Amino acid sequence: MRAGRVVLDGALSGVFLLLPLAAAAGDWPQWGGTDCRNLVSDERELPDAFTPGKKTPNSSGIDLATTQNVRWVARLGSAAYGNPTVAGGRVFVGTDDQLLTGDARLKRSRGGLVQCLDEATGRLLWRLTIPERTDIPPDAHFTHQFLGVCSSPTVDGDRAYVVLCDGQIACLDVRGQANGNDGPFVDEGQFMVPAGNPPVELTDEDADIIWLFDPMKEVGVVVHDAASCSAIVHGDAVYVGTSNGVEVTHKRVVAPEAPSLIVLDKRTGRLVATDGEKIGTRLFHAQWSSPSLGEVNGKTLLFFGGGDGVVYAFETLDKAEGEPVSLKKVWSYDANPPEYKLRDGKSIPYYDGDKRKPNSPNKNDGTYVGPSQLIATPVFHRNRVYIASGQDPAHGRGRGMLHCIDATKTGDVTQTGCLWRYDGIERSLSTVAIADGLLYVPDLSGKLHCLDAETGARHYVFEANSETWGGPLVADGKVYLGTQRAFFILAAGTTPNVLARVTLGSPAYSTPVAANGAVFVTSQRYLWAVETKP
């Protein structure tokens, strides 16, 4: 394979601000575990192998007697692209609604679910069902609601915030209807059925919606393919990417003036700010990255990967009050270097790199060079931001780039803030994990790259030989990684050492998480709580 090249483009600036390097042992309440989104946990005594088990005779689930190192297994639908979160003895996970096929009460399809499970047993506590949305612009390409809820719920106290498969942002009571129907939203029975159907009678196993915010109606967003952002909460504000994007022919952005990032009052769902950068006028494809947070020079900054291939840093709001404002930009960084944007002195069209296009120069072998967007989440670690570039996996393989950015700079920091770049990686959707001075990140082709987080020097590339969408989890001296064909457990360190290769029975497109002595592993059809058993 082609050797990766590390480009050191800047000097270290100042003394690193030491922040927690990993999610504290215990809950995993949001995507990434903590605000910095570093996929690392301090959990200990986690298994280095497990047996996922065999289906029950009626194929309704997994026979626990055939598993090893498994606490419980929960049935999902037919698709699960988001990641579970764990808080307060509950596990929250998004999926599609194929689990309900044949359910006479709902009679739905092509929608999504948010499920809340008991952490100890995997028993269903409550469920939110989301109908397929039909009130969308005729030229929109919001056709992938059948992928289900791709957002990881963010738990803050007794509330969970999640982007639904219909594009709406929901604030949910973590206890569901078991403690009554809290307002102001009280029409869950009608919400959970397609338009024109009578409402269902609510039970304790139904969700309790506190409020809903609809970016399509309120700020003119038109979602492309799927709504995928995982929200982050800071103070009284919820920060959410909108998944705004191009229309069905992929020739123009339907709503270029619509925001790519919005900020809501977490108590009421009221809009309090937008990015103000008009990123939509420069979108390549869609806005799918999730934000992260970090404290820099005494201020909490929000980091956001734009659908225009630019990383942005914004000041967070002190208070969620008053009329909507534009967030104050602190710096921006273009993740597409000139050689990825220009060929023979001319701009390279983004969709030239789509392998499906007639006469595309992209041969889907990982060598194609062209511009990419940012789908991965920026990771904040010791005054640096790390992010890899990539495209919709349907576009095929191609060259990507991993960036290490000095978060203490201001203005356009494309040159001044670049600490190093690594071009040995292909296009990637995956968020990095940094532990013990090592950075782990897979690319779409299934290569797991292990680099020195300080310098970008490569230690190894492990060939999983399987398409990979999710990120790695580093915990207890191990690296957990799901791929399309298998789930891998490797020993952490500077050499690849595979401890286990587990076949789950369906692809694992999401990222595993660790909480309270267990690793939660999601395939397209099942969620396993994996733990070390005597």
For each residue, the residues with C-beta under 8 A, 3 or more apart:
1: 447 461
2: 367 424
3: 424 458
4: 422 423 424 425 449 458 461
5: 422 423 424
6: 420 421 422 451 455 456 457 458
7: 418 420 421 422 423
8: 419 420 455 456
9: 415 418 419 420 421
10: 13 406 415 416 417 418 419
11:
12: 406 419
13: 10 383 406 408 409
14: 383 408
15:
16: 382 383 384
17: 295 296 297 382 383
18: 382
19: 36 294 295 380 381 382
20: 23 24 34 36
21: 38 40 381 382 434 435
22: 33 34 38 40 41 42 435 474
23: 20 28 32 33 34 38 40 41 42 514
24: 20 34 42
25: 41 42 43 44 516
26: 515 516
27: 86 87 88 155 515 516
28: 23 33 41 84 85 86 87 513 514 515 520
29: 33 85 86 87 154 155 156
30: 33 34 35 85 152 153 154 155 230 232 233
31: 37 82 83 85 152 154 230 232 290 377
32: 23 35 36 37 38 39 230 292 377 379 431
33: 22 23 28 29 30 37 38 39 40 41 513
34: 20 22 23 24 30 37 38
35: 30 32 232 234 292 293 294 380
36: 19 20 32 292 293 294 379 380 381
37: 31 32 33 34 290 292 377 378 379 380 431
38: 21 22 23 32 33 34 379 380 381 432 433 434
39: 32 33 379 431 432 433 471 472 473 474 511
40: 21 22 23 33 433 434 435 473 474 475
41: 22 23 25 28 33 473 474 475 476 513 514 515
42: 22 23 24 25 475
43: 25 46 475 476 514 515 516 517 519
44: 25 476
45: 476 517 532
46: 43 475 476 478 514 517 518 519 530 531 532
47: 50 69 489 519 530 531 532 533
48: 478 489 491 499 500
49: 68 69 489 499 500 502
50: 47 67 68 69 70 500 502 528 530
51: 66 67 68 69 70 502
52: 62 67 70 73 502 503 504 505 526 528
53: 62 63 64 65 66 67 70 73
54: 62 63 66
55: 59 61 62 63 505
56: 59 60 61 62 63
57:
58:
59: 55 56
60: 56 75
61: 55 56 73 75
62: 52 53 54 55 56 66 67 73 526
63: 53 54 55 56 66 67
64: 53 67 70 72 73
65: 53
66: 51 53 54 62 63
67: 50 51 52 53 62 63 64 70 73
68: 49 50 51 533
69: 47 49 50 51 530 531 532 533
70: 50 51 52 53 64 67 73 528 529 530 531 533
71: 120 122 518 529 530 531
72: 64 121 122 528 529
73: 52 53 61 62 64 67 70 122 526 527 528 529
74: 91 93 115 117 122 124 526 527
75: 60 61 99 525 526
76: 80 93 95 99 115 522 523 524 525 526 527
77: 80 95 96 97 98 99 100 113 148 525
78: 96 98 99 524 525
79: 95 96 98 146 147 148 524
80: 76 77 93 94 95 96 148 509 510 522 523 524 525 527
81: 94 147 148 150 226 228 469 509 510
82: 31 93 94 148 149 150 151 152 228 230 510
83: 31 93 152 230 470 510 511 512 513 522
84: 28 91 92 93 152 510 513 520 522 527
85: 28 29 30 31 91 92 93 152 153 154 155 513
86: 27 28 29 90 91 92 119 513 515 516 520
87: 27 28 29 90 92 155 174
88: 27 155 174
89: 118 119 120
90: 86 87 116 117 118 119 125 155 174
91: 74 84 85 86 116 117 118 119 122 520 527 529
92: 84 85 86 87 114 115 116 117 152 153 155 160 162
93: 74 76 80 82 83 84 85 114 115 117 153 522 527
94: 80 81 82 112 113 114 115 148 149 150 151 152 153 162 165
95: 76 77 79 80 99 112 113 115 148 149
96: 77 78 79 80 99 110 111 112 113 146 147 148 149 165
97: 77 100 101 106 108 109 110 111 112 113 129 130 148
98: 77 78 79 101 109
99: 75 76 77 78 95 96 113
100: 77 97 103 106 108 113 129
101: 97 98 109
102:
103: 100 106 107 108
104: 107
105: 200
106: 97 100 103 129 192 193 200
107: 103 104 197
108: 97 100 103 111 129 131 132 193 194
109: 97 98 101 132 146
110: 96 97 132 145 146
111: 96 97 108 129 130 131 132 145 146 148 165 166
112: 94 95 96 97 129 130 145 147 148 149 164 165 166
113: 77 94 95 96 97 99 100 127 128 129 130 148 149
114: 92 93 94 127 128 130 149 153 160 162 164 170 172 207
115: 74 76 92 93 94 95 124 126 127
116: 90 91 92 124 125 126 127 160 174 176 207
117: 74 90 91 92 93 122 123 124 125 527
118: 89 90 91 121 122 123 124 125
119: 86 89 90 91 515 516 529
120: 71 89
121: 72 118
122: 71 72 73 74 91 117 118 527 529
123: 117 118
124: 74 115 116 117 118 127 205
125: 90 116 117 118 176 178 205
126: 115 116 175 176 177 178 204 205 206 207 208
127: 113 114 115 116 124 205 206 207
128: 113 114 164 170 172 188 192 206 207 209
129: 97 100 106 108 111 112 113 192
130: 97 111 112 113 114 149 164 165 166 192
131: 108 111 166 191 192 193 194 195
132: 108 109 110 111 145 146 166 194
133: 136 142 145 166 167
134: 195
135:
136: 133 140 142 216 222 223
137: 140 222 247 254
138:
139: 247 248 249 254
140: 136 137 222 223 224 247 248 254
141: 224 225 245 246 247 248 250
142: 133 136 145 167 222 223 224 225
143: 225
144: 147 225 226
145: 110 111 112 132 133 142 148 165 166 226
146: 79 96 109 110 111 132
147: 79 81 96 112 144 150 165 226
148: 77 79 80 81 82 94 95 96 97 111 112 113 145 165
149: 82 94 95 96 112 113 114 130 162 163 164 165
150: 81 82 94 147 163 165 226 227 228
151: 82 94 162 163 164 227 228 229 230 231
152: 30 31 82 83 84 85 92 94 162 230
153: 30 85 92 93 94 114 160 161 162 172 230
154: 29 30 31 85 160 161 162 230 231 232 233 238
155: 27 29 30 85 87 88 90 92 159 160 174
156: 29 159 160 161 233 266
157:
158: 173 174 175
159: 155 156 171 172 173 174 210 266
160: 92 114 116 153 154 155 156 171 172 173 174
161: 153 154 156 169 170 171 172 231 233 238 240 266
162: 92 94 114 149 151 152 153 154 169 170 172 231
163: 149 150 151 167 168 169 170 227 228 229 230 231 240 243
164: 112 114 128 130 149 151 167 168 169 170 227
165: 94 96 111 112 130 145 147 148 149 150 226 227
166: 111 112 130 131 132 133 145 227
167: 133 142 163 164 214 215 216 221 223 227 243
168: 163 164 212 213 214 215
169: 161 162 163 164 212 213 214 215 231 238 240 264 269
170: 114 128 161 162 163 164 209 211 212
171: 159 160 161 209 210 211 212 238 266 269
172: 114 128 153 159 160 161 162 176 207 208 209 210
173: 158 159 160 176 179 182 207 208 209 210
174: 87 88 90 116 155 158 159 160
175: 126 158 178 179 208
176: 116 125 126 172 173 179 204 205 206 207 208
177: 126 180 181 188 202 203 204 205 206 207 208
178: 125 126 175 204
179: 173 175 176 182 208
180: 177 208
181: 177 186 188 202 208
182: 173 179 208 210
183: 186 210
184: 210 211
185: 188 209 210 211 212
186: 181 183
187: 190 191 199
188: 128 177 181 185 191 192 202 206 207 208 209
189: 192 193 199 200 201 202 206
190: 187 193 199
191: 131 187 188 209
192: 106 128 129 130 131 188 189 199 200 206
193: 106 108 131 189 190 197 198 199 200
194: 108 131 132 197
195: 131 134
196:
197: 107 193 194
198: 193
199: 187 189 190 192 193
200: 105 106 189 192 193 206
201: 189
202: 177 181 188 189 206
203: 177 206
204: 126 176 177 178
205: 124 125 126 127 176 177
206: 126 127 128 176 177 188 189 192 200 202 203
207: 114 116 126 127 128 172 173 176 177 188
208: 126 172 173 175 176 177 179 180 181 182 188
209: 128 170 171 172 173 185 188 191 212
210: 159 171 172 173 182 183 184 185 269
211: 170 171 184 185 268 269
212: 168 169 170 171 185 209 269
213: 168 169 218 264 269 271
214: 167 168 169 217 218
215: 167 168 169 218 219 220 221 223 242 244 258 259 262
216: 136 167 220 221 222 223
217: 214
218: 213 214 215 271
219: 215 242 258 259 262 271 274
220: 215 216 255 257 258
221: 167 215 216 242 243 244 255 258 259
222: 136 137 140 142 216 244 245 247 254 255 258
223: 136 140 142 167 215 216 226 227 242 243 244 245 286
224: 140 141 142 243 244 245 246 285 286
225: 141 142 143 144 243 245 286 392
226: 81 144 145 147 150 165 223 243
227: 150 151 163 164 165 166 167 223 243
228: 81 82 150 151 163 241 243 288 290
229: 151 163 240 241 242 243 287 288 289 290 291
230: 30 31 32 82 83 151 152 153 154 163 290 377
231: 151 154 161 162 163 169 238 239 240 290
232: 30 31 35 154 238 239 290 291 292 293 302
233: 30 154 156 161 237 238 239 266
234: 35 237 239 293 300 302 316 317
235: 316 317 318 319 320
236: 265 266 267 319 320
237: 233 234 263 264 265 266 272 273 316 317 320
238: 154 161 169 171 231 232 233 263 264 265 266
239: 231 232 233 234 261 262 263 291 302 316
240: 161 163 169 229 231 261 262 263 264 291
241: 228 229 260 261 287 288 289 290 291 304
242: 215 219 221 223 229 258 259 260 261 262 287
243: 163 167 221 223 224 225 226 227 228 229 286 287 288
244: 215 221 222 223 224 253 255 258 259 260 280 283 286 287 307
245: 141 222 223 224 225 253 254 283 285 286 287 307
246: 141 224 250 251 252 253 254 283 285 286
247: 137 139 140 141 222 250 251 252 253 254
248: 139 140 141
249: 139 252
250: 141 246 247 285 351
251: 246 247
252: 246 247 249 256
253: 244 245 246 247 256 280 281 283
254: 137 139 140 222 245 246 247
255: 220 221 222 244 258 280
256: 252 253 278 280 281 283
257: 220 278 280 281
258: 215 219 220 221 222 242 244 255 280
259: 215 219 221 242 244 262 274 275 276 279 280
260: 241 242 244 275 277 279 280 283 287 304 306 307
261: 239 240 241 242 274 275 279 287 291 304 314 327
262: 215 219 239 240 242 259 271 273 274 275
263: 237 238 239 240 271 272 273 274 317 320 327
264: 169 213 237 238 240 269 270 271 272 320
265: 236 237 238 268 269 270 272 320
266: 156 159 161 171 233 236 237 238 320
267: 236 320
268: 211 265
269: 169 171 210 211 212 213 264 265
270: 264 265 320
271: 213 218 219 262 263 264 274 324
272: 237 263 264 265 317 320 321 322 324 325
273: 237 262 263 276 317 324 325 326 327
274: 219 259 261 262 263 271 324 326 327
275: 259 260 261 262 279 304 312 314 326 327
276: 259 273 325 326 327 329
277: 260 306 312 329
278: 256 257 281 282
279: 259 260 261 275 282 283 287 306 307 308 310 312
280: 244 253 255 256 257 258 259 260 283 287 307
281: 253 256 257 278
282: 278 279 306 308 310
283: 244 245 246 253 256 260 279 280 286 287 307 308 373
284: 307 308 309 350 371 372 373 391
285: 224 245 246 250 307 350 373 391 392
286: 223 224 225 243 244 245 246 283 307 373 392
287: 229 241 242 243 244 245 260 261 279 280 283 306 307
288: 228 229 241 243 307 373 375
289: 229 241 304 305 306 307 374 375 376 377 378
290: 31 37 228 229 230 231 232 241 377
291: 229 232 239 240 241 261 302 303 304 377 378
292: 32 35 36 37 232 302 303 377 378 379 380 385
293: 35 36 232 234 300 301 302 303 316 380
294: 19 35 36 300 301 303 380 383 385 407
295: 17 19 298 299 300 301
296: 17 299 301 313 383 407 408
297: 17 408
298: 295
299: 295 296 315 316
300: 234 293 294 295 315 316
301: 293 294 295 296 313 314 315 316 330 407
302: 232 234 239 291 292 293 313 314 315 316 327
303: 291 292 293 294 311 312 313 378 380 385 407
304: 241 260 261 275 289 291 311 312 313 314 378
305: 289 311 335 373 374 375 376 377 378 387
306: 260 277 279 282 287 289 309 310 311 312 373 374
307: 244 245 260 279 280 283 284 285 286 287 288 289 373 374
308: 279 282 283 284 373
309: 284 306 334 335 336 371 372 373 374 389
310: 279 282 306 332 333 334 335 374
311: 303 304 305 306 332 333 335 374 378 385 387 403 405
312: 275 277 279 303 304 306 329 331 332
313: 296 301 302 303 304 329 330 331 332 385 407
314: 261 275 301 302 304 327 328 329 330
315: 299 300 301 302 327 328 330
316: 234 235 237 239 293 299 300 301 302
317: 234 235 237 263 272 273 320 325 327
318: 235
319: 235 236
320: 235 236 237 263 264 265 266 267 270 272 317
321: 272
322: 272 325
323:
324: 271 272 273 274
325: 272 273 276 317 322
326: 273 274 275 276
327: 261 263 273 274 275 276 302 314 315 317
328: 314 315
329: 276 277 312 313 314 332
330: 301 313 314 315 410
331: 312 313 407 409 410 411 412 413 417
332: 310 311 312 313 329 411 412 413 414
333: 310 311 385 403 405 412 413 414 417 418
334: 309 310 337 412 414
335: 305 309 310 311 372 374 387 389 401 403
336: 309 340 341 371 372 389 401
337: 334 340 341 401 421
338: 341 342
339: 342 369
340: 336 337 348 369 370 371 372 399 401
341: 336 337 338 347 348 371
342: 338 339 345 346 347 348
343: 346 348 369
344:
345: 342
346: 342 343
347: 341 342
348: 340 341 342 343 352 353 369 370 371
349: 352 370
350: 284 285 353 370 371
351: 250 354 357
352: 348 349 357 360 361 362 370
353: 348 350 360 361 362 368 370 371 372 391 395 396 398
354: 351 357 360 362 391 394 395 396
355: 360 362 363 364 395 396 397
356: 360 394 395 396
357: 351 352 354 360
358:
359:
360: 352 353 354 355 356 357
361: 352 353 368
362: 352 353 354 355 368 370 395 396 397 398
363: 355 367 368
364: 355 368 396 397
365: 368 397
366: 397 398 399 426 445
367: 2 363 398 399
368: 353 361 362 363 364 365 396 397 398 399
369: 339 340 343 348 398 399
370: 340 348 349 350 352 353 362 398 399
371: 284 309 336 340 341 348 350 353
372: 284 309 335 336 340 353 389 390 391 398 400 401 427
373: 283 284 285 286 288 305 306 307 308 309 389 390 391
374: 289 305 306 307 309 310 311 335 378 387 389 390
375: 288 289 305 390 391 392 428 429
376: 289 305 387 388 389 390 428 429 430 431 432 471
377: 31 32 37 230 289 290 291 292 305 387 431
378: 37 289 291 292 303 304 305 311 374 385 386 387
379: 32 36 37 38 39 292 385 386 387 431 432 433 434
380: 19 35 36 37 38 292 293 294 303 384 385 407
381: 19 21 36 38 384 386 434 453
382: 16 17 18 19 21
383: 13 14 16 17 294 296 406 407 408
384: 16 380 381 404 405 406 407 419
385: 292 294 303 311 313 333 378 379 380 403 404 405 407
386: 378 379 381 402 403 404 405 432 434 439 453
387: 305 311 335 374 376 377 378 379 402 403 405 432
388: 376 400 401 402 403 425 428 430 432 441 443
389: 309 335 336 372 373 374 376 400 401 402 403 427 428
390: 372 373 374 375 376 400 427 428 429 443 444
391: 284 285 353 354 372 373 375 395 398 427
392: 225 285 286 375 395
393: 396 429 444 467 469
394: 354 356
395: 353 354 355 356 362 391 392 398 427
396: 353 354 355 356 362 364 368 393
397: 355 362 364 365 366 368 426 427 444 445
398: 353 362 366 367 368 369 370 372 391 395 426 427
399: 340 366 367 368 369 370 423 426 427
400: 372 388 389 390 423 425 426 427 428 443 444
401: 335 336 337 340 372 388 389 421 422 423 425
402: 386 387 388 389 421 422 423 425 428 432 441 449 451 456
403: 311 333 335 385 386 387 388 389 418 420 421
404: 384 385 386 418 419 420 421 453 456
405: 311 333 384 385 386 387 413 417 418 419
406: 10 12 13 383 384 409 413 416 417 418 419
407: 294 296 301 303 313 331 380 383 384 385 417
408: 13 14 296 297 383
409: 13 331 406 413 416 417
410: 330 331 413
411: 331 332 416
412: 331 332 333 334 415
413: 331 332 333 405 406 409 410 416 417 418
414: 332 333 334 417 418
415: 9 10 412 418
416: 10 406 409 411 413
417: 10 331 333 405 406 407 409 413 414
418: 7 9 10 333 403 404 405 406 413 414 415 421
419: 8 9 10 12 384 404 405 406 456
420: 6 7 8 9 403 404 455 456
421: 6 7 9 337 401 402 403 404 418 456
422: 4 5 6 7 401 402 425 449 451 456 458
423: 4 5 7 399 400 401 402
424: 2 3 4 5 449 458 461
425: 4 388 400 401 402 422 428 441 443 447 449
426: 366 397 398 399 400 443 444 445 447
427: 372 389 390 391 395 397 398 399 400 443 444
428: 375 376 388 389 390 400 402 425 441 442 443 444
429: 375 376 390 393 444 469 470
430: 376 388 441 442 443 468 469 470 471 472 511
431: 32 37 39 376 377 379 441 471 511
432: 38 39 376 379 386 387 388 402 439 440 441 471
433: 38 39 40 379 439 440 441 471 472 473 474 479
434: 21 38 40 379 381 386 438 439 440 453 474
435: 21 22 40 438 440 474 492
436: 492
437: 452 453 454
438: 434 435 450 451 452 453 459 492 493 494
439: 386 432 433 434 449 450 451 452 453
440: 432 433 434 435 448 449 450 472 474 479
441: 388 402 425 428 430 431 432 433 448 449 451 471 472
442: 428 430 446 447 448 449 464 468 470 471 472 481 483
443: 388 390 400 425 426 427 428 430 446 447 449 468
444: 390 393 397 400 426 427 428 429 467 468 469
445: 366 397 426 467 468
446: 442 443 463 464 465 466 467 468 483 484
447: 1 425 426 442 443 461 462 463 464
448: 440 441 442 461 462 464 468 472 479 481 488 490 496
449: 4 402 422 424 425 439 440 441 442 443 458 460 461
450: 438 439 440 458 459 460 461 462 494 496
451: 6 402 422 438 439 441 456 457 458 459
452: 437 438 439 455 456 457 458 459
453: 381 386 404 434 437 438 439
454: 437
455: 6 8 420 452
456: 6 8 402 404 419 420 421 422 451 452
457: 6 451 452
458: 3 4 6 422 424 449 450 451 452 461
459: 438 450 451 452 494 495
460: 449 450 494 495 496
461: 1 4 424 447 448 449 450 458
462: 447 448 450 490 496 498
463: 446 447
464: 442 446 447 448 468 481 483 485 486 488
465: 446 485
466: 446 483 484 485 486
467: 393 444 445 446 483 484 507
468: 430 442 443 444 445 446 448 464 481 482 483 484
469: 81 393 429 430 444 484 509 510
470: 83 429 430 442 481 482 508 509 510 511 512
471: 39 376 430 431 432 433 441 442 511
472: 39 430 433 440 441 442 448 479 480 481 511
473: 39 40 41 433 479 480 481 511 512 513 514 519
474: 22 39 40 41 433 434 435 440 478 479 480 492
475: 40 41 42 43 46 478 480 514 519
476: 41 43 44 45 46 514
477: 491 492
478: 46 48 474 475 489 490 491 492 499
479: 433 440 448 472 473 474 488 489 490 491 492
480: 472 473 474 475 487 488 489 512 514 519 521
481: 442 448 464 468 470 472 473 487 488 489 490 512
482: 468 470 487 488 504 507 508 509 510 511 512 521 522 523
483: 442 446 464 466 467 468 486 487 488 507 508
484: 446 466 467 468 469 507 508 509
485: 464 465 466 503 507
486: 464 466 483 501 502 503 504
487: 480 481 482 483 501 502 503 504 508 512 521 523
488: 448 464 479 480 481 482 483 498 500 501 502
489: 47 48 49 478 479 480 481 498 499 500 502
490: 448 462 478 479 481 496 497 498 499
491: 48 477 478 479 497 499
492: 435 436 438 474 477 478 479
493: 438 497
494: 438 450 459 460
495: 459 460
496: 448 450 460 462 490
497: 490 491 493
498: 462 488 489 490 501
499: 48 49 478 489 490 491
500: 48 49 50 488 489
501: 486 487 488 498
502: 49 50 51 52 486 487 488 489
503: 52 485 486 487
504: 52 482 486 487 507 508 521 523 526
505: 52 55 523 525 526
506: 523 524 525 526
507: 467 482 483 484 485 504 523 524
508: 470 482 483 484 487 504 512 521 522 523 524
509: 80 81 469 470 482 484 524
510: 80 81 82 83 84 469 470 482 522
511: 39 83 430 431 470 471 472 473 482
512: 83 470 473 480 481 482 487 508 519 520 521 522
513: 28 33 41 83 84 85 86 473 519 520
514: 23 28 41 43 46 473 475 476 480 518 519 520
515: 26 27 28 41 43 86 119 518 520
516: 25 26 27 43 86 119
517: 43 45 46 531 532
518: 46 71 514 515 529 530 531
519: 43 46 47 473 475 480 512 513 514 529 530 531
520: 28 84 86 91 512 513 514 515 527 528 529 530
521: 480 482 487 504 508 512 527 528 530
522: 76 80 83 84 93 482 508 510 512 526 527 528
523: 76 80 482 487 504 505 506 507 508 526 527
524: 76 78 79 80 506 507 508 509
525: 75 76 77 78 80 505 506
526: 52 62 73 74 75 76 504 505 506 522 523
527: 73 74 76 80 84 91 93 117 122 520 521 522 523
528: 50 52 70 72 73 520 521 522
529: 70 71 72 73 91 119 122 518 519 520
530: 46 47 50 69 70 71 518 519 520 521
531: 46 47 69 70 71 517 518 519
532: 45 46 47 69 517
533: 47 68 69 70
534:
